[in-house]
Amino acid sequence: MAYENALTALADPTRRRVFEELRSGPKPVGAIASVLPVSRPAVSQHLKVLKGAGLVREETQGTRHVYSIDPKGLGAIRRWLDQFWDEALTAFAAEVERDAPEDKQTDTDEREES
């Protein structure tokens, strides 16, 4: 499953930081490495893992390799997370519906006593 590879890739804190650096747009390896406490070769290795997980894509511009977030990879994670959100909303709606008749009866009783 694609989301498993993506989550595994993002489990590493340094790799997450590399990924987060791409949030503002495409960047070459050197620009990413300049703001992180790891070497440029280490950033390249992290990008390789992120690319393998489908989270980033690479474009060659002359001698530079420019990386950007791949929306398809994020889509896989989002679809996986959305299933939990859908389940939570369904459970919430069921709870509200279950409690609704009791609340209405209580409100009616209170009004009749006044």
Backbone torsions as a table, in degrees:
resi	resn	phi	psi	omega
1	MET	NA	135.7	-175.0
2	ALA	-63.3	-38.5	-177.6
3	TYR	-65.7	-31.3	179.2
4	GLU	-63.3	-44.3	178.1
5	ASN	-62.9	-40.7	-179.6
6	ALA	-65.7	-44.6	-179.8
7	LEU	-66.0	-38.6	177.5
8	THR	-63.3	-43.1	179.5
9	ALA	-62.6	-39.0	-177.7
10	LEU	-82.2	-4.1	179.7
11	ALA	-67.4	-27.9	179.5
12	ASP	-78.2	125.6	-176.5
13	PRO	-61.2	-38.5	179.1
14	THR	-67.5	-40.0	179.5
15	ARG	-64.8	-37.9	175.8
16	ARG	-61.5	-40.6	178.9
17	ARG	-63.8	-41.4	177.0
18	VAL	-59.8	-47.1	179.9
19	PHE	-61.4	-43.7	-179.6
20	GLU	-64.9	-28.8	177.2
21	GLU	-63.6	-24.0	-179.5
22	LEU	-85.2	-4.3	-179.2
23	ARG	-58.9	-35.9	-177.2
24	SER	-83.5	-2.1	177.3
25	GLY	135.2	174.4	-178.1
26	PRO	-60.7	142.8	180.0
27	LYS	-146.0	148.4	172.4
28	PRO	-78.6	163.1	-177.8
29	VAL	-54.3	-44.1	-177.4
30	GLY	-60.2	-39.7	179.7
31	ALA	-67.3	-36.5	178.6
32	ILE	-69.4	-45.9	-178.0
33	ALA	-64.0	-29.0	-176.2
34	SER	-66.4	-20.8	-178.7
35	VAL	-108.3	4.9	-179.5
36	LEU	-117.6	154.1	-179.3
37	PRO	-85.7	32.3	177.6
38	VAL	-128.9	161.8	-176.6
39	SER	-74.0	163.0	177.4
40	ARG	-60.6	-43.4	176.2
41	PRO	-61.2	-35.2	177.7
42	ALA	-65.6	-41.2	177.4
43	VAL	-61.7	-41.4	177.9
44	SER	-59.6	-40.7	178.8
45	GLN	-66.8	-41.0	177.8
46	HIS	-64.4	-40.4	178.0
47	LEU	-64.8	-35.1	178.1
48	LYS	-62.6	-43.0	178.3
49	VAL	-66.3	-44.1	178.6
50	LEU	-62.2	-38.6	178.1
51	LYS	-66.4	-43.0	178.2
52	GLY	-62.3	-29.4	178.3
53	ALA	-84.2	-2.6	178.7
54	GLY	80.9	15.8	-177.8
55	LEU	-92.6	-24.9	177.9
56	VAL	-131.0	157.7	174.3
57	ARG	-123.5	157.5	-175.0
58	GLU	-120.5	137.5	176.3
59	GLU	-129.1	132.0	178.4
60	THR	-91.5	125.5	177.1
61	GLN	-123.1	94.7	-174.8
62	GLY	67.8	-120.6	179.0
63	THR	-95.9	-2.4	-178.1
64	ARG	-95.8	146.6	172.7
65	HIS	-108.7	118.0	-177.9
66	VAL	-107.3	131.0	-176.9
67	TYR	-111.7	147.8	176.7
68	SER	-145.5	161.2	178.1
69	ILE	-69.9	136.0	177.2
70	ASP	-95.6	111.6	-177.6
71	PRO	-59.1	-26.5	179.6
72	LYS	-64.0	-41.3	178.8
73	GLY	-65.3	-40.1	176.8
74	LEU	-66.9	-33.1	178.5
75	GLY	-61.2	-38.5	179.1
76	ALA	-64.3	-42.7	178.0
77	ILE	-66.2	-42.7	-178.8
78	ARG	-61.8	-43.9	178.8
79	ARG	-61.2	-40.0	179.3
80	TRP	-64.7	-46.0	179.7
81	LEU	-67.0	-36.4	-178.7
82	ASP	-60.3	-32.0	179.7
83	GLN	-62.7	-34.2	177.8
84	PHE	-72.0	-38.5	177.8
85	TRP	-63.3	-44.7	179.0
86	ASP	-60.3	-42.8	179.0
87	GLU	-65.2	-40.1	179.7
88	ALA	-64.9	-43.0	178.6
89	LEU	-64.6	-39.8	178.4
90	THR	-63.3	-44.5	179.0
91	ALA	-64.2	-40.2	178.7
92	PHE	-63.4	-46.1	179.8
93	ALA	-61.4	-40.7	179.2
94	ALA	-63.9	-39.5	179.2
95	GLU	-65.9	-42.2	179.0
96	VAL	-63.9	-44.1	179.8
97	GLU	-65.5	-36.3	-179.8
98	ARG	-67.0	-39.4	-178.1
99	ASP	-83.9	-19.0	-174.0
100	ALA	-58.5	-48.3	-178.7
101	PRO	-61.4	-37.6	179.0
102	GLU	-64.1	-43.6	-179.5
103	ASP	-63.7	-41.7	-179.5
104	LYS	-65.9	-40.3	179.5
105	GLN	-65.3	-42.0	178.8
106	THR	-62.1	-44.2	178.8
107	ASP	-62.0	-42.0	-180.0
108	THR	-64.7	-43.8	179.1
109	ASP	-62.1	-41.9	-179.0
110	GLU	-64.4	-40.2	-179.4
111	ARG	-67.7	-36.5	-178.6
112	GLU	-69.6	-31.2	-179.6
113	GLU	-73.3	-23.7	-175.4
114	SER	-73.4	NA	NA
